[in-house]
């Protein structure tokens, strides 16, 4: 399974921040898309595996400091996503309610 391959790769070749590997390199080495790589990293992290990251890529954390640094980075991402959600919610206020028959049909006709 790809999850075990990713874990083995990171533990073996990317142990500690000094051995960070770029996402594109992992994708190529494990024949993964960027989306699949991020999903696998997320699953591993959720199960308690210390996959750390920086702007330079991913690595298997060797110290608590490396994990704390990744947690800080993830919290900044969460704040950014929350701000984007608030902005979109504010944008909703600018839209007028459309009649049901016109939603999804630019011609305004109720047919399929």
Buried (B, 14 or more C-beta within 10 A) or exposed (E): EEBEBBBEBBBEBBEEBEBBBEBEBBBEEBEBEEEBBBBBBEEBBEEEBBBBBEEEBBBBBBEEEBBEBBEEEEEEEEEEEEEEEEEEEEEEEEEEEEEEEEEEEEEEEEEE
